[in-house]
Amino acid sequence: MTFHDLKANRREILTSVGAGGLTLAFAMASKAEAQDDGLKPLNAYVQVAPNGKVTIQAKNPEVGQGIKTMLPMLIAEELDVAWEDVVIETAPNDPKAYGRQFAGGSMATPLHWEELRRVGAVARAMLIQAAATAWNCGPGDCTTAPGEVIHTASGKKRTYGSLALACANVTAPDPKSLTLKDPKAYRIIGKPKAQYDVAKIVTGQPLFGIDIRRPGMLYATYEKAPVFAAKVAGADLDAAKSVKGVRKAFIVEGDPNAFSPGGGAIGQGLMPGVAVVADSWWAARKGRDKLNTKWAEHPTSKQSSKLYAEQAKAMAAGKAQRTARNDGDVDAALKASAKTVEAAYYYPFLSHANLEPQNCTAEFKDGKLEIWAPTQFPEPGRQLTAKTLGMKPEDITVHMIRGGGGFGRRLANDYMVEAAWIARETGAPVKLLWTREDDMAHDHYRPAGFHYFRGGVDAAGNVTAWHDHFVTFGEGATPAPSAGMSGAEYPARFVANCRLEVSSMPLGVPTGPLRAPGSNALAFVMQSFIDELAHAANADPLAFQITLLGTKDVVGEAPAAYGAGRMRGVLQAVGEMSGWANRAKLPKGEGLGVACYYSHLGYFAEVAHVAVAADGAVKVKKVWVAADVGSQIINPLGAINQVQGSVLDGLSEALHQAITIDAGRVEQSNFTDYPLMRISEAPAVEVKFLKTAFPPTGLGEPALPPAIPALTNAIFAATGKRIRSLPITPDMLKA
């Protein structure tokens, strides 16, 4: 089912009434998933209890992005219920009832903005009809206030709770026939709401996958080869079993297709390894320490970051393997340019570094499997587990548990498959918990990349030519996951002479999406090189960006249309917010840098203010963000949190983080050699949302990409030194 298959009609609304009150169901499955008569299984979103409490189901996984709060806000608004009367529960994983349930791509808002408001509107209409029937009047004679129906003429009132049972006799209206609220009447949407579970989070109550407990539960660790997908050559299982509390230790042969060395395929199956199961996690860990595991040779053990860099340089000097775009005559335009610039850029592999390591609890009983997992992608995890264990998917139940950070890592369900396999072999409920070192050494990393640019400007300061030879990873024309680049990558379509070329080399490291996949890396190189051209043209970098965007409001056709007018708007706004025009008054060693980027349907422009000391230390003093994500900010508190967190995430990546490979294995092991930004380093982040006449879009990712080039461009403004590789180190900037 595609995102555009999410439809609803009158026959897809069901109600049921019992002792608990009214339950409203609103199925949003695709036509392909419908039964012959179009009727869907019960998909309960709203339950109204006799006491007036309203329980709303949050359909998607919660990994800190606030979706458990935001999606129910849409329903509660149109239902017209007081927020303090709302109880939120996480929905079960049920694709037949709920359609796709996932956390990723900043898609929750664009997919559910209208549909879930209509869920609330249908419930409200049914409650009104129930009251109108009781009062022997028309529904048009009634209105609502939070939690109650009011007869307009007489002022009579009925609470939602008192009407819940009467709704059994009400025919649900066609949701498309209902008029949704005027935004001016919103009581919940647009008002700041704390995350629903925040009190439990700050008081340490059990909410996360790592907190799950089951009767008779055992604990497991799973050791895998440092070289990805290498098989077990031998392990001292008896030594592990000799540790007090260890119940089992066994070798898992794994799936030979669990990982593709060439393409870095994500989540294909079960990696080879050794499992240790014990009464406590500590005992399991101590037993693992005794294994003395030997690993078989693997063909990717000769790969390294140094070798990748050497290969990239050699490939860039030759003919590109394929051309993603070729407009005009780049070579002729470069020759005719008043000034030309050449630059080589590099960004490293990155780990997701979730604060909660990967974990999963599984229980296999009577041929059925039950799983509790902090996953971003529950249904693919269920399908993968079924395939790996040779089970029917319908015999597996996956409970979506809150995750302590996702950032794309929990889209892969390798930990789910491991836990399920170990539980079946053990015959008892098992919690698998990765160590921090496991998490760092067996991630699905943001891929590294190499870009070799040539660009030109004319005497008037206009960009005349753009050439990027991108050396990435993959097999043939198929890039490794998250290692590709579109032929429409900006500034393509805005430069008459533009050539984008791609060459790929094999990879023995698994890769996958990290917050703002693709964009988090491409924004750094594209926006940095645009800044280089601006300085070559002796132009104001912000004005240069606006000029490059041209005068059209939209360039290109859907689905790849680019809102140039929207990007000009956020650039102008961030210039005003940051006092860009006064940047020349900054002290020596300080500078402002600007960058913009379109990512996940959002248009963002950011300015960073940095100070660089004589020893090369970088202090980010402030970041300003102007954002255009459409007509409505649903939860301002959550929105600001997402933007500020994204910016700090990007700065942390740029200043500190890199995964390096040697002998086919990751060299970093923990936060000691893969540091995250500390609170003392975090700058103030000022956010402004520009409300525009476009449907609202997501906020989990699009603020991150421009933060990195805004930082590096500010460093150039402060020092005259260009950052072309990450992470930034003091040695790059010492006076």
DAZI-V301062 format. One line per field, one symbol per residue. ss: DSSP state (2 for helix, 1 for strand, 0 for the rest). phi: phi as a letter, one per 20 degrees, with the letter a starting at -180 (. if undefined). A space follows every 10 residues. Layout:
BEGIN
ss=???
phi=???
END
This chain:
BEGIN
ss=0022200002 2211111100 1111110000 2220000000 0001111100 0001111100 0000002222 2222222220 0022211111 0000222200 0000000222 2200222222 2222222222 2222200022 2111100111 1000001112 2220222220 0000222000 0022200000 0000000222 2200000122 2000000111 1110000000 0111002222 2000011111 1100000000 0000000000 0011111100 2222222220 0001100022 2200222222 2222222000 0111111002 2222220011 1111111011 0000000011 1111100111 1110000222 2222222220 0022211111 0100000022 2002222222 2222220001 1110022222 2000110011 1111111000 0011111111 1111100110 0000000000 0000000111 1111100000 1000000022 2222222222 2222220000 2222222200 0000100000 0102222222 2222222202 2222200001 1111111110 0111111111 1100000111 1111111100 0000022222 2222222222 2222220010 1100110000 0000000022 2001111110 0000000000 0000222222 2222222220 0000100002 22200
phi=.egeefcbbf fedccccbfe oedddbecef gfeffgenfd fgcfdccdeg enfdedeeed fdcoenffef ffgffffffm cfffeeddcf fffbffedmf dbcrmlefff fcgeffffgf ffffffffff ffffelceff eccccgnbdc egfenfccfg ffegffffed efffgfeeef ffgfefddfn dfcfggefff ffdmffcegf efccgmfdcc ccedffegmf eferbeffff fffgnfebbb edfndfdfbe gfdmfelerd ffrcdcdbfc fffffffffe flfddffcfe fefafffgff fffffffdff fbdeabdmcf fffffeffbc ccbddbcefc eflgfeffba dccdblmdcd cdcedebffg ffffffffem degfecddee dgdenclofe fedfffffff fffffenbgc decffgfgff ecedffffac cddcbbcefe nefdbbccde dccqcmeeff gmdebffegg egndcfdccd cccccfcdcf cafchmgmgf efggffffff ffffffeldf gffffffffm dffccndfed fdeffffgff fffffffemg fdffeffgnc adccbbadbl mddccccddc cdefenfdde eacdcdccco ebefcgffff gfffffffff ffffecdadd dblmcfeeca ffdcfdgegf efefceccde ececgfcecf cfefgfffff fffffffecm deedbdfedg gfcgf
END
